[in-house]
Amino acid sequence: MDADIIESTAGEVAAELARRGIDPNRRVVMAVEPDDWLSRGHAALRPLVEAAGLTDAQLDLLIKDGRRAANEAMRLGNAPA
């Protein structure tokens, strides 16, 4: 299995892993983000997104592309340290 980044809530982690067919006894690594980390990041970047004239759909596509690139880099062992 390749390395993969999965975003989920704490309450949905087990269900998401099960949905992906990951054995419940397999060891996994998780990172717990501060509660407001993502909201603060979004709020800080919103003026830049608006200034660039991007729609929410375009921003979502950029984020999805970035995740895909990060997953590929991890799979190839080229993830930044």
DSSP file (Angstrom, degrees, kcal/mol; ACC not computed):
  #  RESIDUE AA STRUCTURE BP1 BP2  ACC     N-H-->O    O-->H-N    N-H-->O    O-->H-N    TCO  KAPPA ALPHA  PHI   PSI    X-CA   Y-CA   Z-CA
    1    1 A M              0   0    0      0, 0.0     2,-0.1     0, 0.0     3,-0.1   0.000 360.0 360.0 360.0 135.8    0.0    0.0    0.0
    2    2 A D        -     0   0    0      1,-0.1    73,-0.1    74,-0.0     2,-0.1  -0.437 360.0 -92.1 -78.2 156.4    1.3    3.5   -0.9
    3    3 A A        -     0   0    0     68,-0.1     2,-0.3    -2,-0.1    72,-0.2  -0.430  51.1-174.2 -64.7 144.4    1.4    6.2    1.7
    4    4 A D        -     0   0    0     -2,-0.1     2,-0.5    70,-0.1    67,-0.0  -0.998  25.0-133.7-145.5 143.6   -1.8    8.3    1.7
    5    5 A I        -     0   0    0     -2,-0.3     2,-0.5    62,-0.1    66,-0.1  -0.883  26.6-173.3 -98.4 125.7   -3.0   11.5    3.4
    6    6 A I        -     0   0    0     -2,-0.5     2,-0.5     2,-0.0    -2,-0.0  -0.980  11.3-156.5-122.8 126.1   -6.5   11.1    4.8
    7    7 A E        +     0   0    0     -2,-0.5     2,-0.3     6,-0.0    -2,-0.0  -0.887  34.4 136.5-100.1 131.8   -8.5   14.0    6.3
    8    8 A S        -     0   0    0     -2,-0.5     2,-0.2     8,-0.0     5,-0.1  -0.956  52.3 -96.5-158.4 170.9  -11.2   12.9    8.7
    9    9 A T    >>  -     0   0    0     -2,-0.3     3,-1.2     1,-0.1     4,-0.7  -0.634  40.2-110.5 -91.3 160.4  -12.7   13.7   12.1
   10   10 A A  G >4 S+     0   0    0      1,-0.3     3,-0.8    -2,-0.2     4,-0.4   0.880 118.9  53.6 -57.2 -38.8  -11.6   11.9   15.2
   11   11 A G  G 34 S+     0   0    0      1,-0.2    -1,-0.3     2,-0.1     4,-0.2   0.687 111.4  45.0 -71.4 -17.8  -15.0   10.2   15.3
   12   12 A E  G <> S+     0   0    0     -3,-1.2     4,-2.5     1,-0.1    -1,-0.2   0.403  82.4  97.8-106.8   1.2  -14.8    8.9   11.7
   13   13 A V  H <X S+     0   0    0     -3,-0.8     4,-2.5    -4,-0.7     5,-0.2   0.939  85.9  45.1 -57.9 -52.8  -11.2    7.6   11.7
   14   14 A A  H  > S+     0   0    0     -4,-0.4     4,-2.4     1,-0.2    -1,-0.2   0.901 114.4  49.3 -60.5 -42.0  -12.1    3.9   12.3
   15   15 A A  H  > S+     0   0    0     -4,-0.2     4,-2.5     2,-0.2    -1,-0.2   0.897 111.2  49.6 -65.1 -39.8  -14.9    4.0    9.7
   16   16 A E  H  X S+     0   0    0     -4,-2.5     4,-1.5     2,-0.2    -2,-0.2   0.916 111.8  47.6 -66.3 -42.6  -12.7    5.6    7.1
   17   17 A L  H  <>S+     0   0    0     -4,-2.5     5,-2.5    -5,-0.2     4,-0.2   0.911 113.0  49.0 -64.1 -41.3   -9.9    3.1    7.6
   18   18 A A  H ><5S+     0   0    0     -4,-2.4     3,-1.7    -5,-0.2    -2,-0.2   0.905 107.0  55.5 -63.8 -41.2  -12.4    0.2    7.4
   19   19 A R  H 3<5S+     0   0    0     -4,-2.5    -1,-0.2     1,-0.3    -2,-0.2   0.844 107.5  50.3 -59.3 -33.8  -13.9    1.7    4.2
   20   20 A R  T 3<5S-     0   0    0     -4,-1.5    -1,-0.3    -5,-0.1    -2,-0.2   0.435 118.9-113.8 -85.1   0.0  -10.4    1.6    2.7
   21   21 A G  T < 5 +     0   0    0     -3,-1.7     2,-0.5     1,-0.2    -3,-0.2   0.739  59.1 158.8  77.5  22.7  -10.1   -2.0    3.7
   22   22 A I      < -     0   0    0     -5,-2.5    -1,-0.2    -6,-0.1    -2,-0.1  -0.697  47.9-111.8 -84.9 126.1   -7.3   -1.4    6.2
   23   23 A D    >   -     0   0    0     -2,-0.5     3,-1.9     1,-0.2    -1,-0.1  -0.297  19.1-130.4 -56.3 132.2   -7.0   -4.2    8.8
   24   24 A P  T 3  S+     0   0    0      0, 0.0    -1,-0.2     0, 0.0    -2,-0.0   0.709 107.7  54.2 -60.4 -19.8   -8.0   -2.9   12.3
   25   25 A N  T 3  S+     0   0    0      2,-0.1     2,-0.2     0, 0.0    -2,-0.1   0.511  83.8 107.6 -91.6  -5.7   -4.8   -4.4   13.7
   26   26 A R  S <  S-     0   0    0     -3,-1.9     2,-0.2     1,-0.1    -4,-0.0  -0.516  75.4-117.5 -73.9 138.2   -2.5   -2.6   11.2
   27   27 A R        -     0   0    0     -2,-0.2     2,-0.3     2,-0.0    -1,-0.1  -0.558  36.1-176.6 -75.9 138.9   -0.5    0.3   12.8
   28   28 A V        -     0   0    0     -2,-0.2     2,-0.4     2,-0.0     0, 0.0  -0.906  21.2-130.9-130.8 160.3   -1.2    3.7   11.3
   29   29 A V        -     0   0    0     -2,-0.3     2,-0.3     2,-0.0    -2,-0.0  -0.948  26.1-175.8-113.6 133.4    0.3    7.2   12.0
   30   30 A M        -     0   0    0     -2,-0.4     2,-0.4     2,-0.0    -2,-0.0  -0.936  16.2-151.9-127.7 151.2   -2.0   10.1   12.7
   31   31 A A        -     0   0    0     -2,-0.3     2,-0.6     2,-0.0    -2,-0.0  -0.990  11.1-150.6-119.3 131.2   -1.4   13.9   13.2
   32   32 A V        -     0   0    0     -2,-0.4     3,-0.1   -22,-0.0    -2,-0.0  -0.903  15.0-150.9-104.3 118.6   -3.9   15.8   15.3
   33   33 A E        -     0   0    0     -2,-0.6    -2,-0.0     1,-0.1     5,-0.0  -0.546  28.6 -93.2 -86.8 151.5   -4.1   19.5   14.2
   34   34 A P    >   -     0   0    0      0, 0.0     3,-1.4     0, 0.0     4,-0.5  -0.312  42.8-109.9 -57.6 148.6   -4.9   22.3   16.6
   35   35 A D  T 3  S+     0   0    0      1,-0.3     4,-0.3     2,-0.1     3,-0.2   0.844 114.2  31.7 -51.7 -41.6   -8.7   23.0   16.6
   36   36 A D  T 3> S+     0   0    0      1,-0.2     4,-2.7     2,-0.1    -1,-0.3   0.337  88.1 103.3-104.1   8.9   -8.5   26.3   14.8
   37   37 A W  H <> S+     0   0    0     -3,-1.4     4,-2.0     1,-0.2    -1,-0.2   0.928  86.6  40.9 -57.3 -50.8   -5.4   25.7   12.6
   38   38 A L  H  > S+     0   0    0     -4,-0.5     4,-2.6    -3,-0.2    -1,-0.2   0.902 115.1  51.0 -68.2 -41.4   -7.4   25.2    9.4
   39   39 A S  H  > S+     0   0    0     -4,-0.3     4,-2.6     1,-0.2    -2,-0.2   0.909 110.5  49.2 -63.7 -41.2   -9.8   28.0   10.1
   40   40 A R  H  X S+     0   0    0     -4,-2.7     4,-2.3     2,-0.2    -1,-0.2   0.905 111.5  50.2 -64.7 -39.4   -7.0   30.5   10.8
   41   41 A G  H  X S+     0   0    0     -4,-2.0     4,-1.9    -5,-0.3    -2,-0.2   0.924 111.6  47.5 -63.7 -44.3   -5.3   29.4    7.6
   42   42 A H  H  X S+     0   0    0     -4,-2.6     4,-1.8     1,-0.2    -2,-0.2   0.925 112.5  49.2 -61.8 -44.9   -8.4   29.8    5.5
   43   43 A A  H  < S+     0   0    0     -4,-2.6    -1,-0.2     1,-0.2    -2,-0.2   0.889 111.8  49.0 -63.3 -39.6   -9.1   33.3    7.0
   44   44 A A  H  < S+     0   0    0     -4,-2.3     4,-0.3     1,-0.2    -1,-0.2   0.850 116.9  41.4 -68.8 -34.4   -5.6   34.4    6.4
   45   45 A L  H >X S+     0   0    0     -4,-1.9     4,-2.3    -5,-0.2     3,-0.6   0.675  90.5  87.2 -88.6 -18.1   -5.6   33.3    2.8
   46   46 A R  H 3X S+     0   0    0     -4,-1.8     4,-2.6     1,-0.2     5,-0.2   0.887  87.6  51.5 -52.3 -46.4   -9.2   34.4    1.8
   47   47 A P  H 3> S+     0   0    0      0, 0.0     4,-2.4     0, 0.0    -1,-0.2   0.879 111.2  48.9 -60.4 -35.4   -8.1   38.0    0.8
   48   48 A L  H <> S+     0   0    0     -3,-0.6     4,-1.8    -4,-0.3    -2,-0.2   0.895 111.3  49.3 -68.8 -39.4   -5.4   36.5   -1.5
   49   49 A V  H  <>S+     0   0    0     -4,-2.3     5,-2.1     2,-0.2     4,-0.4   0.927 113.7  45.7 -64.7 -45.3   -7.8   34.1   -3.0
   50   50 A E  H ><5S+     0   0    0     -4,-2.6     3,-1.1    -5,-0.2    -2,-0.2   0.899 110.9  52.9 -64.9 -40.7  -10.3   36.9   -3.6
   51   51 A A  H 3<5S+     0   0    0     -4,-2.4    -1,-0.2     1,-0.3    -2,-0.2   0.839 107.3  52.5 -64.1 -32.4   -7.6   39.2   -5.0
   52   52 A A  T 3<5S-     0   0    0     -4,-1.8    -1,-0.3    -5,-0.1    -2,-0.2   0.562 113.1-122.7 -78.9  -8.0   -6.6   36.5   -7.5
   53   53 A G  T < 5 +     0   0    0     -3,-1.1     2,-0.3    -4,-0.4    -3,-0.2   0.742  55.9 156.7  74.1  23.3  -10.2   36.3   -8.6
   54   54 A L      < -     0   0    0     -5,-2.1    -1,-0.2     4,-0.0     2,-0.2  -0.594  35.3-137.3 -84.2 142.9  -10.5   32.6   -7.8
   55   55 A T     >  -     0   0    0     -2,-0.3     4,-2.3     1,-0.1     5,-0.2  -0.479  28.6-107.2 -85.8 166.3  -13.8   30.9   -7.1
   56   56 A D  H  > S+     0   0    0      1,-0.2     4,-2.7     2,-0.2     5,-0.2   0.883 122.4  54.2 -60.3 -37.9  -14.3   28.4   -4.3
   57   57 A A  H  > S+     0   0    0      2,-0.2     4,-1.9     1,-0.2    -1,-0.2   0.901 108.7  47.8 -64.5 -40.7  -14.5   25.7   -6.9
   58   58 A Q  H  > S+     0   0    0      2,-0.2     4,-2.1     1,-0.2    -1,-0.2   0.902 112.2  49.6 -66.5 -40.1  -11.2   26.7   -8.4
   59   59 A L  H  X S+     0   0    0     -4,-2.3     4,-2.4     2,-0.2    -2,-0.2   0.918 108.9  52.2 -64.0 -43.4   -9.6   26.8   -4.9
   60   60 A D  H  X S+     0   0    0     -4,-2.7     4,-2.5     1,-0.2    -1,-0.2   0.893 108.9  51.1 -58.8 -39.9  -10.9   23.4   -4.1
   61   61 A L  H  X S+     0   0    0     -4,-1.9     4,-2.6     2,-0.2    -1,-0.2   0.901 108.9  50.3 -65.2 -41.4   -9.4   22.1   -7.4
   62   62 A L  H  X S+     0   0    0     -4,-2.1     4,-2.2     2,-0.2    -2,-0.2   0.906 111.8  48.1 -62.3 -41.5   -6.0   23.6   -6.4
   63   63 A I  H  X S+     0   0    0     -4,-2.4     4,-2.4     2,-0.2    -2,-0.2   0.924 111.5  49.7 -64.6 -44.5   -6.1   22.0   -3.0
   64   64 A K  H  X S+     0   0    0     -4,-2.5     4,-2.4     1,-0.2    -2,-0.2   0.908 111.0  49.6 -61.3 -42.5   -7.1   18.6   -4.5
   65   65 A D  H  X S+     0   0    0     -4,-2.6     4,-2.4     1,-0.2    -1,-0.2   0.892 110.1  51.4 -63.0 -39.6   -4.2   18.9   -7.0
   66   66 A G  H  X S+     0   0    0     -4,-2.2     4,-2.3     2,-0.2    -2,-0.2   0.895 109.9  48.7 -64.6 -40.9   -1.8   19.7   -4.1
   67   67 A R  H  X S+     0   0    0     -4,-2.4     4,-2.8     2,-0.2     5,-0.2   0.919 110.7  51.0 -63.6 -43.1   -2.9   16.7   -2.1
   68   68 A R  H  X S+     0   0    0     -4,-2.4     4,-2.3     1,-0.2    -2,-0.2   0.918 111.3  47.8 -60.8 -43.5   -2.5   14.5   -5.2
   69   69 A A  H  X S+     0   0    0     -4,-2.4     4,-2.4     2,-0.2    -1,-0.2   0.894 111.9  50.0 -64.8 -40.1    1.0   15.8   -5.7
   70   70 A A  H  X S+     0   0    0     -4,-2.3     4,-2.3     2,-0.2    -2,-0.2   0.914 110.7  49.3 -65.2 -42.6    1.9   15.3   -2.0
   71   71 A N  H  X S+     0   0    0     -4,-2.8     4,-2.5     2,-0.2    -2,-0.2   0.912 111.7  49.0 -62.3 -42.2    0.6   11.7   -2.1
   72   72 A E  H  X S+     0   0    0     -4,-2.3     4,-2.2     2,-0.2     6,-0.2   0.911 110.5  50.6 -64.3 -42.4    2.6   11.0   -5.2
   73   73 A A  H  X>S+     0   0    0     -4,-2.4     5,-3.4     1,-0.2     6,-0.7   0.898 111.8  47.9 -62.9 -40.2    5.8   12.5   -3.7
   74   74 A M  H ><5S+     0   0    0     -4,-2.3     3,-0.8     4,-0.2    -2,-0.2   0.911 110.3  52.2 -65.4 -41.7    5.3   10.4   -0.5
   75   75 A R  H 3<5S+     0   0    0     -4,-2.5    -2,-0.2     1,-0.3    -1,-0.2   0.881 113.7  43.5 -62.2 -37.6    4.7    7.2   -2.7
   76   76 A L  H 3<5S-     0   0    0     -4,-2.2    -1,-0.3    -5,-0.2    -2,-0.2   0.494 115.9-113.9 -86.5  -3.2    7.9    7.9   -4.6
   77   77 A G  T <<5S+     0   0    0     -3,-0.8    -3,-0.2    -4,-0.5    -4,-0.1   0.737  86.4 115.4  78.3  22.2    9.8    8.7   -1.4
   78   78 A N      < +     0   0    0     -5,-3.4    -4,-0.2    -6,-0.2    -5,-0.1   0.158  33.5 135.6-109.1  17.7   10.3   12.4   -2.5
   79   79 A A        -     0   0    0     -6,-0.7    -9,-0.0    -5,-0.1    -8,-0.0  -0.414  62.3-106.8 -67.4 139.6    8.3   14.0    0.3
   80   80 A P              0   0    0      0, 0.0    -1,-0.1     0, 0.0    -2,-0.0  -0.346 360.0 360.0 -64.9 148.3   10.0   17.1    1.8
   81   81 A A              0   0    0     -3,-0.1    -2,-0.1    -2,-0.0    -3,-0.0   0.451 360.0 360.0 -80.2 360.0   11.4   16.6    5.3
